[in-house]
Amino acid sequence: MTFTRLRACATAGAALAALTLGSGQALATTPHAPHPLHYTVVDLGTLGGTISSGIALDADTVVGSSTLPGNTDFHAFAYDRATRTTTDLGTLGGTSSSTVAVQGRYVIGDSTTADGNEHAFVYDLRTHHMTDLGTFGGTGSHVNAISGDTVVGSARTTGNQGEHAFAYDVRTGRMTDLGSLAGPSGVSSAAGISQGRFITGTSDVTTAPDTTQHAFLYDLRTHRMTDLGADGGASSQATAISGNTVVGITRTGSAPAPGAAHGFAYDIRTRAWTDLGDHMIAHLQVSGHTAAGTDGHTAYTVDLTTGVRTQLGLGQGSTGVNGITGRVVVGETNPGPLAFAYRTDTHSSTLLPAPGGLYSTATSADEQGAVAGTAATTTDPDTVNSSYHAVLWIPSRH
């Protein structure tokens, strides 16, 4: 979780943070690039506890989770950017809930139920109703993404014998079992959805041991799951989809000896694979024609049109990528962590200011460049474990 990373902050990042984080200044720009964005930070507060985290946002809403009074449980929340009000989304009868994404009127996430299991949910911001997406006969489900009227995730099958990817239509309330490449007994999970139609994920395959998996593409119009293969490797995993591009990781071996890893991009129109090399093997994401990821230490972007790979110039420490939307990549750099926003059009990076402390993480951006995340509200080391709030960073040009 975000807070685990924040509690583990190294004190060596304090000097760097003191010099740069408070002002939100730019780290680097191209010679003739427009002036980089500067950011104003908004502390979104909590639901009565002392901890909250920002997870995702769109033009109208920031979603995340917060502790309640007493800090015993977390509840999902939605923050209205226009009215600056926060709504406790509640639970499905259990004690805790969390968010994954927001799109227009719908918030998606997971919640415990009265029997202690965890189920995926959709919350309607207009009706203020949380819908339990249920399971395929098992005890749990999890949601990963939303596009248009379709939510995707995975749910346990009868007797918890397996887990299958699903598509849930928010208009009809219908949940579709996408199956697996290995048939009913196989395991599959959905990572993302594009154009309200194309779902990508990872599934067991029929021609290999049950520890071998391949990336798949499922078309909601044809109801067909296609094995994307492994581009010459032994296994593959899809991590994200945007437009007509799936990104993920291929490996030369299978568990428990997965072997070397390479990132890949797959064009669903031409069925062409692009090898992204071993620099893009963790947290691989895509937006439009740009992929972003890390090699476990250094973060990069790749222009899928030109093939040009760019290292995010954020100092000597490690850099993590948490999200990419349009031309904005967000994550954190270490020592720290210190949240950053990187623009792919200007090749400029900005450290994002915390509302009172030093450390922060950025998790998601919207099309206008606003960023959601979590940041310290105090520099007091005695309260380091209870001083992190969800924040919204709003961009402006000077």
N, C-alpha and C positions, 0 to 999 in steps of 0.2 A: 504494500500500500504506500501511498504518498507519504504518510506520516512516518513510516518505518525509515524511508530514505531520509526524511528531514531530521529525525532524531539521530541518525548516524552521521550527521554533518561533521566534517573535519574542521578543527579550529584553524587550520592553515588557510582556509578560505576567507577568514575574517579580514585580513589585510586587503585582499583583492576586492572584497565586497565593500569595504569602507571607502575605497577609492572610486568605485564605479557604480555600484548598485543603487545607491541612494539617488543619483541624478538620472539614472536610466540613459546614460550617454551611449553613443554609437561606438562600436569597436572598430569597424572597418567599412570603407566604401570604395567603390570603383572610382577611378579618376574623374569621370564626367557624369557620375550618377546623381540623381536628385538627392536633396538632403534627406537623410534617413528619418524615419518616424521617431518621435518622442512619445512617451506613454505616461498617462495619469493613472494611478492605481486607486481602485475603489474597494474598500474593505466591505465584504458582504455580510459580515457578522456570523452569528450562529442561531440555532434554534433553542437557545437557553443554556447550552453547555459551553465548553471552552474551546472546542476544536471543530473546524469545518474544512471541507475541501471542495474546490471547484473542479468539475470533471469535463463539462462540455457546454457549448453555447451555440445560439444562432442569433439573428439580428434582434430578436425580441427577448430572449430568455437565457439565463445561465442556470445550469443544473449542477447539483453536487450532493453531498451528504454532510450531516452535522450531528454532533452529540446533543442529546437532550439534557435538561437539568440533572446534575449528578454524574454526567459522563458515562452512564452505563450502557446506553444504546445509541446507534446511529439511525437517523431517518433521512430519506431522500428529501431534497428541497428543490423548489423552482424560484428563481429571482427574476422578477419582472423589471426589465431594464428601463421601461418608460415610467412606471410608478415607483420604482425602487422599493418594492415590497417583496417579502419572502413568504412562500407558502410551504408548510409542512405537508408533504405528500402522503404521510402515513405509511401503513403497511398492509399486507394481505392477511392480517390477523395475528402476525407474529410480533417480534420485538424490534426488528431492524430491517432497513431497506437501503438501497443504493441506486444511483443512476448510472446510465451508460451513455445516453445521447438524447438530444432534443431536436425535433423538427416541427416547426409551426406549433400546432396545438397539442402535439403528442410528445410525451416524455417516456422513454423506455428504461427499464432497469430490472433489478432483482429484489425480491423481498422474502423474508421468512414467513411461513404460514403458521397457523395455530398449532400444528403438529410438529413444528420445528424444522420442516423441510424448506428448501429454497425454490421459489418459482419465479419465472419471468413475468413481468407486468408491462402494461401500457397504461399511462395516466393521461386522461384528457383534460387539458387546462381550461377548456370551456365548460365542461360539465362537472369538473372536479371529481371524476370517478376513476378509480384504479381497477383495471381488469386483470384478473389472473389468467395467464395464457395456458396454464395447466401442463400436462405431460402426455406422453404416449403410453400411459399405464404404469410408469415408474413413479419415483418419488420426487424427482427434481427436474428443473429446466433452467436455462440461462439464455439471456438475450445479448446480441452483439451489435446489431446495426439496424437502421431504418432508412428506407428510400421510398418516396411517394407514399403509397398506402400500405407498404409491405414491411413487416418486421421479420428479421431472421435471427436464428439462434440454434440451440440444440436442446433436446429433451430426452429423458430416460425412457426406455421402453419397458414393457411389462416385466415385472419381476426384477427390474434393474439389470436385465441381461445385456443391455447395450445402450447406446445413445445415438440418436439420429438428428440430423439437421432438419430444421423446420422453416416454413414460411407462414406468417400469420397476416391475414388481411384485416386491417383495422376497420374497414367498411362493413364487411360481412361477418366478422368474428370467426372466420374459418381458419383452422390451423392445418397445414398440409405437411405430411411426412415426406421428406425428400428421399428417404431411403439411403442406400449406400452403394458404392461400386462393388461391394461384396454381397449384395442382396440383403434380405431382412436381418440376418445375423451380424452384419458388419456394423462398424462404428463410423459415424460421420459428424462433422460440425461445420456450421456456416460462419465464415469470417466477415462477409460483407455483401452488399447488394448495390447494383448500379442500374440506373434508368428505370427503377421499379420492376425490373424484369430479370436481369442476370445476377445469379447468386454464385459466389465462389466460396470454397472451403476446402476441407481435407477429409479424405475417406479411406477406410480400408480398401484394398484391392483384392480381386479374386485369384490372381495368378501368383500370389506371393504369400509368405508366412503372415500371420495376423499382425505382426509388428510392423509391416511395411505399409505405408500409406502414400497416396497420390493426391495432388491438387485436383479439384473438379470444378466444372462450370455447369450450373443448372439453369435451364431456360423455362421460365414460368409460362410461356406461351405454348411451347411444345411439350412441356413436362418431361424433358429429357435431361439426364445427368451424363455429362461427358467427361471421361478420364483425360486430363491434360498431360498425363505421362510424367516423365522426369527429365526430359531432354538429355537422355543418355546416362543419367544418374540412376541410382537405385530407388530413391524415394523423393517425394516433393511435398511441400506444404504451402498452401496459399494463405497470405496474410492480409491482403486488401485488394479492393477493386475500385476503379474510377473510370467513368466513361466506358471505353472499350478495352481497358488495360487491367490485367490481373498481375499482381506482383507476389513474390514469395521466395522460397528457398528450396534448392535441390541439394541432395546429399549423395555421396558416392556409396554409402552403405545404409543399413537399416539398424534400428535399435536391437540390441543394446550397444552396437558399435556403428554409430551413424556415419563416421568418416568425414571427409572434407565437405565444406558447404560453400555454395555459390548462390548469390541472389539472381533472380530472373524476372523478366517482364514478358507477359504473353498477350498478344493482340488477338482478341476474340473474333475479329473480322477476317484477318488473314491467317490466323493460327500460327503466326510466326513467333518464335522464341528469341529473346535477347538475353544473353548471358551478362549479368551485371558484375560478375567477378566476386572475389572474396572480400571486397571492401564493403559490401552491402549484404550482411548476413544476420543482422539483428534489428528488430523494430522496423522492419521494412514496410513502408507505406507509399501511397501514390495519390496524386491529385492532378488531373489533366495529363499533361505530358511530362510531369516531373515526379521522379521517385526519390524518396529520402530514406536513409537508414544509417546503420553504423557497422563497424567491424568489431564491436565490443569495446572500443576505446575512442575512436575518432568518427565523427559524423560526416556524411557526404550527401550531396544531391546529384542526380543524374538527369540530364535533359534527354528524354527518350527519343526526341526528334533528331538531335545532333550527335548523341552519344557522349557528350562532354560531361565528365565527372568533376564536381567542385567540392573541395574540402571546406567545411565551415570553420572559419578562422576564429576560434574562440579561446586561444591561449594554449598552455602546455598540458592542461589536465584532460580528463576524459569528457566526452560530450555525448549526451543521450538525446534521442529524438522521440517525442511523444505524439506529434501530430503534424499534418500538413493540410492546409486548405488554400486553394488558389495559389498565390505566390508567397504565402507565409508558412514557414516551418518553425515549430516551437519545441522546446525541450528544456534541458538544464545542462550546465557545464560544471565541472568539478575541478579543484576543490570548491566545496560549497555544500549543497547545490545552489546555483544561481540561475534563475529562469532567464531564457533568452527568446527573442523573436528574430528570425532571419528572413530577409526578403530575397527571393530568387531573381527578381528583375534587376535589383540594384546591387546584389551581392553584399548587402550591409547587414550587420548584426547589432542588436540592441540588447543590453542587459536591462531587465525589467525591475523597476523599483519595488521594494517591499514597503508596507505601510508603517513600519516602525522598527522592524528587526533587520536581519541580514539575509537570511536564507529563503529560497523560494523554488517552486517548480511550475512550469507551464505545461498544460495538458492539451489545450485545444484552441483553435483560432476560427474566426468566421470570415466571410468573404471580404469584409471591410478592414480586416487586420486586427480587430479586437481579440483579446486573448483571455482565456479563463485558466485559473490555476490555484495554487495555494502558497501563502507567504507568511513569514514570521511577523508578529505584531509587536514584539518586544525583543530587546537584546539581553534581557536578564537571564543568565544561565540557569538560575534556579527554576525558571518556568519554561524552559526550552521544550518540554514535552507537552505543554498545554497552551501554547501561544500561537498556534497556526490557524489562520482563517482562509476561507475561500475568498478569492479576489477576482476582480475584473480589471484588466488593463485596457484603457481606451487610447487609441493612437491619435496624434495630431502632428502637424508639420509646423516648424518654427521658421 
